Amino acid sequence: MKITIHPFELRKRHALTISRGTIPSSQNLCLMVENEGIVGWGEMAPGSLTASPEALSKAQTAILNWAGKLQGVSAWDRQRIESLVDFREFPGALAALDMALYDWLGKRLDQPLWKLLGLDLQRIPRTSLTIGMNPPPRVREITREIVSRLNPSILKVKLGSPEGIEADRAMFAAAQESAPSHLKWRVDANGGWNLASAREMIPWLAGRGVELVEQPLPPGQEASLAQLSTGSQVPLFLDESVATARDIPPVAKFIQGINLKLMKCGGISEALRIIHTARAHQLQVMIGCMSESSLAITAGAQLSPLADQADLDSHLNLQQDPFQGATFVDGRVMPSQRSGLGTFPNWRATDAAPSPNASGA
Ligand SMILES: [Mg+2]
C-alpha cells in the first residue's frame, strides 16, 4: 500500500474554551491509503490542548516511518499492519491510518462501513452540541446562535472554570436560560474541579436537570469518584481518564459511562474493543470527538449505533469544513449509503488542498 499525508488547518466558528485553555483553530492531517487502485481517507486531529507544531511534525515523521514499513503490505492484512505500527505515542495518527483502512475496505467491497459492521442506523443517538466556557453574556450569545442554527436536542456545557464554581454556576445558568426548556443538558468539567467543588456542583446540576457529568475530577483521582456517585442521581462519565480499552477495568466501579474518542484510542479497531470492554463492565458508552472535520466525525458516526450517547459536533463549529460526509438530521449525525466512510473532499480542484497525489510519505 501507499500512504500519503497532507496537513490542513481548521478554524472554529466559536473558539472553544475548556478548563485547560482555549482552542481557536487546529492543525489536522489528512492521510490517504492507496491499494489495488482504491484510495481510503483518514484524518488526524490534535489529541489535546498541548498539540503544537512540534507534535504535528512528530506525528508526520511517525507516519512516514509507518509508510516505509507498510510498503508492500496489503490493506487487507490488518493484523500484520497492527503489528507493524506502534501507536501509544501517536493515537491520532493511528486513528487516521485505521479509519483510512476502513474507508478503503468499504470502498473495496462497495458498502458503507456501518453496513459491513451490521449496524442499525435507527439506533444512532441524538448528539449534544458543546457550549464552551465564556463570560455569561457571551454564553447567552453562543447558546442562542447554536440553538437557532442547529436546533439541537442536547447541549453540553463546559465547566470547571479556573475562576471557581460561582463562575461555573453563572455560565450554566446563562446557557440554560438562553435555550428552549425542552432541551436536555450535560456537563463536562474536563477535570477542572477538586473533590470539594465537585461535591457542591453535582447536586446543584442535578437540581437543574443535568443528565450526566463528564470527567469531574482530574485523571488520577478516579477513586474519589466513589464519594461523588453515592446518592447522586447524575451518572458520572470519564473522558480524559480513559483512552483505550485497558484503561476501563481499573476505573469501571467508580463510574457509569465512558466517552470514547477515535483520536484518543487510535481508531475504529480500538473503539470496537472499548465498546465491548465497557459493555462487559456494564458501562454506558458515549462517542465523542476532538477538533475534527466531517471526515473523522463521519468515521465516528459509522460506529454511533453502538453508543448510548453521541457528542459528534466539532464539524458543526467550523468556519469551513474541507470534507463532506455525515449529515445532521433531526439532531443526529447520520452516515450515508455511500461506500466506505462515505466522505469526500469539499474543495475545488484549483484550491491548494490535499489530493491522492499530494506530496507525502
Ligand atoms: Mg470531555
Residues whose N, C-alpha, C, O or C-beta is under 5 A from the ligand:
A	BS01	MG	D188 E214 D239
